[in-house]
C-alpha cells in the first residue's frame, strides 16, 4: 500500500531529502517526559495510534455523506502489520488522510497545553494514572517514540491524488516529502527500538488491542502467518443490556471517548422506546479535565445511527452539560443523514430533549447524597450555572440544583435552604460576587448584613455576575446584590441620631466636592460596622463586580461612577466631619479613603504613586502631631 524501503537497510527510514521543519514546541523535553514518565505503560502507544486511525475512518465516512469523492472503500478497517525482520510496525487505515499542510499542522505541534503544563500534570498523578494524560494533552501520536527510534507517516487526503511523507526521529525537527499511496488513508510506520521486540509479536499486539480497543466499531486486523486476522470484537457496548456489561468495560469505554483516565462519577445507560427510539451510554466525569474551561462550549457526545458513527457535532446536550461524555445511537435517522438534516430534523430535537431530561433527573437523584454531589459541583458547577443564564427552558431546574457558599453556613447550601432560613421581614435573597473565595467573607460589603444576622450567598465564579439578574426570583424572592441593597437594610437598622445627621450634612458635600466625578454620590450608611468606607454600585446598571469583569474582557462599560458610603460612627469619619466644621481641607484624606475603598473591592489603583504620596504625607502629619 505504501512505498517501503527494501534491502539490507529495510529496518531504517529512507532518506527523504524533503523540507525540514522545526517542531513548534519543546519537542525534546516533551518526548523525554513521554518516554520516561510513561515508560512502564509503553503499550498505550498502540491504543493511541489505533484510536486515531478509527477516528480518521469515522471522519471520512461522515465527510462522504456530502462528498462522494470521500467514499470509503468496501471493507474499510484498521490494519496492523508487524515485520520482525525489518524491525518495523505499520498501522494503516482507510480514513480521511492528511494533506501536506495538515501533516505539518497536526504532527508538527506538540501539546497545545505546553511542555511545562504536561510535566506538572504528570507529577500530580500516580504512575498508573499517567497514561490517560497523553490523550488529554493531544500528544497521543508521540507515544510512538516510546517504542520507535524513527517514525514515518505516509498519508493521502481523501478526494486527492497527492500523498506526503512526514518523517522524524523526535529530536526537534521533522521532514515533509512527496510520497506514493495507492488509496486515501494513512500509514504510520514505526522503526522499533532494540528493547521493543515484544511489540513485533502478533500475539502481544492482539492482547493489547483486546484490552484497549475491543469496543472500536471498525474492524482491526493483525497480519500474521500471511493473512490478516481479526483482533477486536467491534461490539457496540452501548447496545448490550446493562446486565451484560461489566464496570471495567464501562470504565474503559469512558476513557476511550473522553480521553480522561479517571473513573466516571455517574454512568447512564438506557434504551428509549416510543415516539423515538434510541440507546444512550453517557458518563459524567469523576474529575475536572485539564483546561476544561478553555474547551469549546459545544457538547461532543457522539451520535451514531444503527451503530455507525455519524458525528460528535450534533449538539446532543446543551452547552451547560458539555462535560458529559458518551454515545447516543438511534434507529430513527437515515445512515446518509446530512449536516443540514441534523440541524432541521425534529427527531434529533426530541432526542436532545429526552437526553437532557435524563441527565437532569440523574443529577436530582445524586444531589440527595450531599457529599458526593459536592464533589461534582466543585468540578462542574460553574458550567451548570451557565444554563441559568442562557437557557430559559431549564433555568428554574438548574437553580434548584445549584449549590453556594454562604456567609453564615458551613459547606454548600441551596437557594431553597436559604429561603427557609430568611429572617422575618426579609424580602430578598442577598448575594455578593467577587474573585477570591478566601477574602470575600471578610468584605466590608457584608458588615451590615452580618451585624443584623442576614445571610448572604458568596459567589466567586465569573458566571455569577450574570445569572442572578436573568433568574430574577426564586420561590417568589428576588435576588439582589448587596452592593445595590443600601435601602434594604433600613428596616433592620437603627436610624441615624440627630448629631450624626448634622455631622453628615456638613461632611458629605465636602467629600463630594473633593472627589468630584470620581463618585456619583457620597452618602452615610449604618450598614458598615468596622470599616470607614465602602463602595456601592449606582442604583441602576451592573453591580461593581460585573463592571470589572466586563472591563477585563475588553467590553465597553457605561461610565457609571460608584457611590462612596461612609460610616458615621467610625472615628475617622467623625474626625473628618469635625475638620470640615473647622473649615479645614479634607481633599487628600477623601482621595485616600476612595482608594482604600477601591482596594477593598479588589480594584487596581488608578494612580498608585499619588496614593502613596498622600498616605505618606498623612502619616507624617499624624506622627508629627503625636510627637
PEJO-V553732 format. One record per residue. OMEGA is omega in whole degrees, -180 to 180 (none if undefined). BURIAL is b if it has 16 or more other ideal C-beta (glycine too) atoms within 10 Angstrom, else e. D_LAST is the distance of its C-alpha to the last C-alpha in Angstrom with 2 decimals. Layout:
OMEGA	BURIAL	D_LAST
OMEGA	BURIAL	D_LAST
//
This chain:
-178	e	94.01
178	b	91.70
-176	e	92.52
175	e	91.98
-180	b	92.23
177	e	95.44
-175	e	96.94
180	e	95.42
-175	e	91.89
-179	e	92.06
-178	b	89.10
178	e	86.82
177	b	85.52
177	e	87.49
-176	e	85.79
-177	b	84.84
-176	e	84.27
-180	b	82.22
180	e	78.90
-180	e	75.96
175	b	72.67
173	e	69.36
-177	b	67.94
176	e	65.00
-179	b	62.89
-170	b	62.17
-179	b	65.66
-180	e	65.75
-178	e	62.68
180	b	63.78
176	b	67.32
178	e	66.02
-179	b	64.11
-174	b	67.19
-173	b	69.59
-179	e	67.62
-179	b	65.43
-170	b	68.45
-178	e	71.09
-180	e	72.30
-173	b	72.99
-175	b	75.15
-177	b	77.73
176	b	75.38
-178	b	76.21
176	b	79.53
-177	b	77.95
-178	b	75.79
178	b	78.63
179	b	81.09
177	b	78.62
180	b	77.96
179	b	81.74
178	b	82.28
179	b	79.52
178	b	81.13
174	b	84.48
-177	b	82.96
180	b	81.43
180	b	84.75
179	b	86.56
180	b	84.16
-179	b	84.30
179	b	88.11
-179	b	88.07
-179	e	87.44
-176	e	88.73
-180	e	92.15
-179	e	91.49
-172	b	89.03
179	b	91.65
175	b	91.55
177	e	94.65
180	e	96.68
179	e	95.56
-177	b	92.00
171	b	90.20
-174	b	87.74
179	b	89.66
-177	b	88.51
175	b	90.65
177	b	90.07
-176	b	91.91
-177	e	91.84
-179	e	93.83
-176	b	91.51
-174	b	88.41
176	b	87.55
-177	b	86.44
174	b	86.82
-175	b	85.45
174	b	87.15
178	b	86.89
-172	b	88.60
-173	b	85.39
-178	b	83.86
-179	b	83.27
173	b	80.81
177	b	81.14
-178	b	79.87
180	e	76.66
176	e	76.18
-179	b	76.73
-178	b	74.04
-174	e	71.61
-177	e	72.33
180	b	72.79
179	b	70.56
-177	e	67.28
171	b	66.06
179	b	63.60
-180	e	62.01
177	b	58.97
-178	e	58.64
-177	b	59.19
-179	e	55.71
179	e	55.82
179	b	59.30
180	e	58.19
179	e	55.22
177	b	57.55
-177	b	60.05
-178	e	57.43
-171	e	56.69
173	e	60.34
-179	e	62.69
-177	e	65.58
-179	e	68.06
-168	e	66.00
-175	b	65.42
179	b	68.74
-176	b	67.85
-174	b	65.02
177	b	67.35
-180	b	68.69
-174	b	65.27
179	b	64.06
-180	b	67.22
-177	b	68.17
-179	b	71.29
-174	b	73.67
172	b	71.86
178	b	72.64
-178	b	75.99
171	b	74.53
-176	b	74.13
-174	b	77.91
173	b	78.92
-175	b	78.51
-179	b	79.38
171	b	79.69
172	b	81.83
177	b	81.72
-173	b	84.73
176	b	84.40
-178	b	86.37
177	b	84.94
-178	b	87.26
178	b	89.00
178	e	88.97
-171	e	91.25
177	e	88.57
-179	b	87.18
177	b	84.35
171	b	83.34
-175	b	79.72
-179	b	79.49
170	b	76.68
175	e	76.00
-175	b	72.45
172	e	70.80
-178	e	69.01
175	e	71.72
178	b	74.80
175	b	77.89
-179	b	79.77
178	b	83.46
180	e	86.52
176	b	88.47
173	e	91.39
-173	b	91.56
-176	e	94.61
176	e	92.78
-179	b	89.29
-174	b	86.84
170	b	84.87
173	b	85.67
-173	b	82.90
-178	b	84.32
175	b	82.55
-161	b	83.61
176	b	82.81
-178	b	81.00
-177	e	82.96
-177	e	81.35
-178	b	81.95
-176	e	85.68
-177	e	85.32
172	b	84.51
176	b	87.89
-177	e	89.78
-178	b	91.02
179	e	90.65
179	b	86.97
180	b	86.29
179	b	88.09
179	e	86.01
179	b	82.80
179	b	84.09
-177	e	85.15
-169	e	81.72
-169	b	79.54
-176	b	81.73
-176	b	84.56
-179	b	83.44
-172	b	83.45
-180	b	86.12
177	b	87.59
174	b	90.12
-179	b	88.81
176	b	91.50
-179	b	91.60
-178	b	94.34
179	b	96.23
174	e	99.82
179	e	100.66
177	e	99.52
-178	e	96.47
-179	e	95.77
-177	e	93.63
-179	b	90.35
179	b	88.62
-180	e	89.75
-177	b	88.13
174	e	87.71
-173	b	85.74
-176	b	83.62
180	b	82.56
180	e	86.25
172	e	86.86
-177	e	86.65
-178	e	83.35
-178	e	85.23
-177	e	86.58
180	b	83.25
177	e	81.17
179	e	77.39
178	e	77.51
179	e	79.44
-179	b	77.05
-180	b	74.01
177	b	75.60
176	b	76.64
-179	b	73.10
178	b	71.77
-175	b	74.40
-175	b	73.63
-173	b	69.84
172	b	69.20
179	b	66.89
177	b	67.44
175	b	66.00
-177	e	67.97
177	b	68.21
179	b	66.34
176	b	69.28
180	b	72.83
-176	b	74.84
-177	b	78.57
177	e	81.00
-180	e	84.07
178	b	84.25
180	e	87.64
179	e	88.75
173	e	88.20
-178	b	86.45
177	e	87.12
175	b	84.54
-180	b	83.18
171	b	79.50
-174	b	77.65
-179	b	73.91
169	b	70.92
-175	b	67.29
178	b	65.37
177	b	63.62
-178	e	60.70
179	b	59.04
180	b	60.73
-180	b	58.64
-178	e	57.25
-177	b	58.97
-178	e	56.67
-180	e	57.77
177	e	61.45
-174	e	63.53
-176	e	63.37
174	e	67.14
179	b	68.90
173	b	71.01
-174	b	73.34
175	b	76.72
174	b	79.67
172	b	83.11
-178	b	86.47
176	e	89.13
-177	e	87.15
178	e	86.76
177	b	83.28
-178	b	82.73
169	b	79.04
-176	b	75.50
-178	b	74.53
179	b	76.09
-178	b	72.79
174	b	74.29
179	b	70.93
-178	b	68.15
-178	e	65.12
171	b	63.00
-175	b	65.42
178	b	65.62
-180	b	64.59
-179	b	67.98
173	b	70.54
-171	b	74.30
168	b	77.69
-175	b	79.54
-176	b	83.31
173	b	85.62
-168	e	89.33
175	e	88.84
177	b	88.12
180	e	90.54
-179	e	90.02
179	e	89.97
-179	b	87.14
177	e	85.37
-180	e	81.73
179	e	82.72
179	e	84.43
-178	b	81.40
-170	e	79.34
-171	e	81.92
177	b	83.86
178	e	83.30
-178	b	84.18
178	b	80.99
179	e	78.96
178	b	80.41
179	b	79.72
-178	b	76.08
-179	e	75.64
-179	b	77.39
179	b	75.40
-180	b	72.06
180	e	72.94
178	e	74.01
179	b	70.70
178	b	68.81
178	e	70.97
179	b	70.18
178	b	66.44
-180	e	66.86
-176	e	68.79
178	e	66.38
179	b	63.35
174	e	64.60
-170	e	63.50
-177	e	59.74
179	e	58.86
-178	e	61.30
178	b	60.48
178	e	56.75
176	e	57.59
-175	b	59.67
178	b	57.00
179	e	54.31
-167	b	56.75
179	b	58.20
180	b	56.38
179	b	54.71
179	b	58.20
-179	b	59.77
174	b	57.13
180	b	58.29
176	b	61.42
-179	b	59.55
-167	b	58.44
-179	b	61.70
-176	b	64.62
-176	e	65.49
-175	e	68.46
-173	b	66.49
-178	b	63.06
179	e	63.37
-177	b	64.85
177	b	62.04
178	b	59.37
179	e	60.98
-174	b	60.89
178	b	57.25
-174	b	54.57
167	b	50.83
-174	b	47.58
179	b	45.94
-176	b	42.59
-174	e	44.24
173	e	47.14
176	e	47.59
-177	e	49.84
175	b	51.83
-180	b	52.91
176	b	55.33
-180	b	55.27
178	e	57.89
178	e	55.80
-179	b	52.78
-180	e	54.94
-178	e	56.20
-175	e	52.65
180	e	51.47
174	e	49.93
-180	e	51.94
179	e	51.41
-174	b	50.14
-172	e	52.19
170	b	50.98
-175	b	50.40
179	b	46.81
177	b	45.78
179	b	42.84
179	b	43.49
-177	b	41.37
-169	e	41.71
-180	e	40.21
180	e	41.75
-177	e	38.97
-176	e	36.07
180	b	38.02
-180	b	37.94
-177	e	34.12
175	b	34.22
179	b	32.34
-174	b	35.75
-169	b	37.00
-178	b	34.42
180	b	36.31
178	b	39.63
-177	e	38.48
-178	b	37.05
175	b	40.47
-180	e	42.52
-178	b	44.03
178	b	45.20
175	b	44.49
-177	b	46.46
-172	b	44.44
-174	b	46.25
175	b	45.37
-179	b	48.58
-178	b	48.91
-179	b	51.97
178	b	49.97
-174	b	48.60
-169	b	52.19
-177	b	54.51
180	b	52.93
-179	e	53.65
177	e	57.21
175	b	57.87
-178	e	56.57
173	e	57.40
-176	b	58.36
176	e	60.57
-179	e	59.88
179	b	56.08
174	e	54.22
-174	b	51.75
176	b	48.42
-180	b	45.27
180	b	42.12
177	b	40.45
-174	b	43.11
-178	b	43.27
-175	b	40.66
-174	e	43.28
-176	b	44.84
-175	b	42.08
-179	e	42.35
-178	e	45.25
-173	b	43.22
178	e	39.92
180	e	38.94
177	e	38.68
176	b	35.43
180	e	34.64
180	e	35.09
179	e	31.36
179	b	30.68
-179	e	33.51
180	e	32.15
-179	b	28.68
180	b	30.45
178	e	32.83
-172	e	29.96
-170	b	27.93
178	b	30.77
-180	e	32.29
178	b	28.97
179	b	28.43
177	b	32.07
-178	e	31.78
-175	b	28.77
176	b	30.64
-176	e	34.08
179	e	36.95
176	b	34.82
178	b	35.41
-177	b	38.48
168	e	36.75
-177	b	33.51
177	e	34.23
-180	b	32.84
176	b	34.09
177	b	33.94
176	b	35.26
-179	b	31.72
-177	e	30.17
-180	e	27.11
180	b	26.74
-175	b	25.28
173	b	27.99
176	b	31.31
175	b	33.98
177	b	37.47
174	b	40.70
-175	b	42.36
-179	e	45.08
178	e	47.77
-176	e	48.40
178	b	47.22
-170	b	44.16
-178	b	41.14
179	b	42.44
177	b	45.86
179	b	44.42
180	b	42.60
-179	b	45.81
179	b	47.88
180	e	45.60
-179	e	45.64
177	e	49.42
-179	e	49.61
179	e	50.90
180	e	50.16
177	e	47.89
-177	e	47.77
-179	e	44.54
179	e	43.05
-179	e	39.38
173	b	37.78
173	b	36.44
177	b	32.72
-179	b	32.41
-179	b	29.22
-175	b	28.50
-179	b	28.06
-178	e	26.86
-178	b	23.97
-179	e	20.46
-180	e	19.60
179	b	22.87
178	b	22.44
178	e	19.06
179	b	20.90
179	b	23.72
179	e	21.58
178	e	20.16
179	b	23.78
179	e	24.92
178	e	22.57
180	e	24.13
177	e	21.25
177	e	22.25
-175	b	21.89
-177	e	24.00
-180	b	21.68
179	b	20.62
179	b	24.34
177	b	25.39
-180	b	22.97
178	b	24.40
178	b	27.90
177	b	27.39
179	b	26.05
178	b	29.18
179	b	31.32
179	e	29.96
-180	b	30.71
180	b	34.24
179	e	34.72
174	b	34.87
178	e	33.92
179	e	31.31
180	e	33.06
-178	e	30.43
-179	e	28.19
179	e	26.77
178	e	25.67
180	b	24.17
-180	e	22.15
-180	e	20.95
-179	b	19.94
178	b	18.20
179	e	16.28
180	e	15.26
180	e	14.23
178	e	12.15
180	e	10.44
-180	e	9.86
-179	e	8.64
179	e	6.18
178	e	5.07
180	e	5.40
180	e	3.79
none	e	0.00
//
